[in-house]
Amino acid sequence: MHPQPLFYIGNQGVYAYGICMAVGIVLCFAFLMFTMWRKKFNEDAADKIMVIGVFGTGFGIFAAMLFQSVYNYIADPSAGFKLGGMTFLGGLIGGVASFLGVYFLYIYVVAPRTKVKFLKNNMNATLTDALPFIPIAICIAHAFGRLGCFFGGCCYGRETDAWFGIACSAPFGYTLPVKVIPTQLFEMIFLLLLACVMAFLYFRFRFNYNFAVYMMAYGVWRFIIEFFRADERGEFLGTALYPSQIWSIVMVVLGVGYIFLQKYVLEKHMKNPDLNADGKGAQGEEPAAQQ
């Protein structure tokens, strides 16, 4: 781990944590751009989704800091409320909520009323077409974020004498030297594997339920891994569970609900631009005139 600055630009230190986050975000958007190109999203659809995605990412980072600050305050009210640190689940909630809010504001309020050419809705795909591959991009960004956590010396696991234990350079409460469970690396590996599985399902079988797979898989993983992490934030809502475990349960429940939402609602709104470009219908059937 390397919590110290790698180098300085003027008086500003550049940290491995920040570099990993930046690389993850760049790869996340690069994957989205590649997939939208491959799935034949037109320029208007790709641009709108990317712009709203940038806004959602920015607000998600703010939400991640806000949630962590609330957790810190709950754990130690005497320290006062200070905005700092980040928690992924808070960022995910804030990012998704802000993305959906801006997207629906544009679709139902701005686009129907605007006279600005760029703001008109000429998209050949909707958000429903992007939802199957968006969680793959999230996993990519999150995986590099966890690598950043490893270098930064945060989100580590409990002390251990096991062979996989790693000496922690920023132990926060531990006496050096100490070996801890590298939960950051375990989670990074899990996220990359999950991204690969979802990518295989989507590109090989046109699987449209990846958001459900993501929410349920990560929810279960995060609930379990919290028992091995050392950055305890105390009880939450009068329970013996940590805040992240509460949100993990919510994610699993929402994941189950998303299966029905996709099957009975979202499926009907998918435009499938790649299928239409090949002369097929919205659900991939040949047009009636050609049957």
Beta strands, then each sheet from edge to edge (+ up, - down):
strand 1: 7-9
strand 2: 12-14
strand 3: 166-167
strand 4: 179-180
sheet 1: 1+ 2-
sheet 2: 3+ 4-
end
